[in-house]
């Protein structure tokens, strides 16, 4: 298991405890963000805009 997969599994476990497991889209977003710094910045900006409404 890669480090990124381990992180995703840990985050998913924590979120599942709160009744909000990660979707496949969430998991892919995390995987992309952790492996590509430029895409990370774009993802972060999009999430901030999405949740600032």
PATOR-449505 format. One record per residue: z, x negated, y of N, C-alpha, C, O in turn. Coordinates in steps of 0.2 Angstrom, whole numbers, plus 2048, in hexadecimal, padded with zeros to 3 digits. Each point is the difference from the previous one (the first is absolute). Example, Ala and Ser with C-alpha at 12.3 -4.5 7.8 and 13.67 -1.06 7.14 Angstrom:
BEGIN
> nc3  nc1  nc2  cac3  cac1  cac2  cc3  cc1  cc2  oc3  oc1  oc2
> 827  7BE  7E4  800  804  806  800  7FC  806  803  7FB  7FF $
> 7F9  807  806  801  7FC  806  803  804  805  801  7FD  806 $
This chain:
BEGIN
> nc3  nc1  nc2  cac3  cac1  cac2  cc3  cc1  cc2  oc3  oc1  oc2
> 800  7FC  7FA  800  804  806  800  7FB  806  804  7FC  801 $
> 7F8  806  804  7FF  7FC  806  806  802  805  804  805  7FF $
> 7FD  7F6  806  805  802  805  7FF  806  803  805  804  802 $
> 7F5  7FD  800  7FE  806  804  802  807  7FC  803  804  802 $
> 7FB  7FC  7F7  802  805  7FC  807  801  7FF  803  806  800 $
> 801  7F5  800  807  800  800  803  803  806  804  805  7FF $
> 7F9  7F9  807  803  803  806  7FE  808  800  804  804  802 $
> 7F6  7FE  7FC  7FE  807  800  805  804  7FB  802  805  802 $
> 7FF  7F8  7F9  804  804  7FB  807  800  803  804  806  7FF $
> 7FF  7F5  804  807  801  803  800  805  806  804  804  800 $
> 7F7  7FC  804  7FF  805  805  800  807  7FD  803  805  803 $
> 7F8  7FC  7F8  7FF  806  7FD  807  803  7FD  802  806  801 $
> 802  7F5  7FC  806  802  7FD  805  803  805  803  805  800 $
> 7FD  7F7  806  805  802  805  7FE  807  803  804  804  802 $
> 7F5  7FD  7FF  7FE  806  803  800  806  7FB  802  805  803 $
> 7FE  7F9  7F7  801  806  7FB  807  802  800  801  806  7FF $
> 803  7F6  802  807  802  800  801  805  806  805  805  7FF $
> 7F8  7FA  806  800  805  806  7FC  806  7FF  7FF  804  805 $
> 7FD  7FC  7F5  7FC  806  7FF  7F9  7FF  803  7FC  805  801 $
> 802  7F5  801  7FA  7FF  803  7FC  7FA  7FD  7FF  7FB  803 $
> 7FF  806  7F7  7FC  7FA  7FC  7FA  7FF  804  7FD  804  803 $
> 801  7F6  7FC  7FA  7FD  804  7FA  804  7FC  7FF  800  7FA $
> 7FC  802  80A  7F9  802  7FE  7FC  7FA  7FE  802  7FA  802 $
> 7F9  807  7FA  7FB  7FB  7FF  7FD  7FD  806  7FF  7FA  800 $
> 800  80A  805  7FE  7FE  807  805  7FB  803  7FE  7FB  803 $
> 808  807  7FC  806  7FC  803  800  7F9  7FD  800  7FB  803 $
> 7FF  805  7F6  800  7FA  7FC  7FB  7FB  802  800  7FA  801 $
> 7FA  809  800  7FA  7FC  802  801  7FD  807  7FD  7FB  801 $
> 805  809  803  801  7FE  807  805  7FA  800  7FF  7FB  804 $
> 807  805  7F8  804  7FB  800  7FD  7FA  7FD  801  7FA  802 $
> 7FB  807  7F9  7FD  7FA  7FC  7FB  7FD  805  800  7FA  801 $
> 7FC  80A  803  7FB  7FD  805  804  7FC  805  7FE  7FB  802 $
> 807  809  801  804  7FD  805  803  7F9  7FF  800  7FB  804 $
> 803  804  7F5  803  7FA  7FE  7FB  7FB  7FF  802  7FA  7FF $
> 7F8  807  800  7FB  7FB  7FE  7FB  7FE  805  7FC  7FC  7FF $
> 804  808  807  7FB  7FF  805  803  801  807  801  806  802 $
> 800  7F5  801  804  800  807  7FC  804  805  803  804  804 $
> 7F7  7FC  7FC  7FC  804  805  800  807  7FF  801  804  804 $
> 7FE  7FE  7F5  801  807  7FE  807  802  801  801  806  802 $
> 804  7F6  7FD  807  802  801  801  802  808  803  805  801 $
> 7FA  7F8  803  801  801  807  7FC  807  802  803  804  804 $
> 7F8  7FD  7F9  7FC  807  801  804  805  7FC  801  806  803 $
> 802  7F9  7F8  804  805  7FC  806  802  804  802  806  801 $
> 801  7F5  801  807  801  804  7FE  804  807  804  805  801 $
> 7F7  7F9  802  7FE  804  806  7FE  807  7FF  803  805  803 $
> 7FA  7FD  7F7  7FE  806  7FE  806  804  7FF  800  806  801 $
> 805  7F7  7FB  806  804  7FE  804  802  806  803  805  801 $
> 7FD  7F6  804  804  801  806  7FD  806  804  804  804  802 $
> 7F6  7FC  7FF  7FD  805  803  801  807  7FC  801  805  804 $
> 7FE  7FB  7F6  801  806  7FC  807  803  800  800  806  801 $
> 805  7F6  800  807  802  7FF  803  801  807  806  801  801 $
> 7F6  7FD  805  803  801  806  7FE  806  804  802  802  805 $
> 7FB  803  7F7  7FE  806  803  806  805  801  7FF  805  802 $
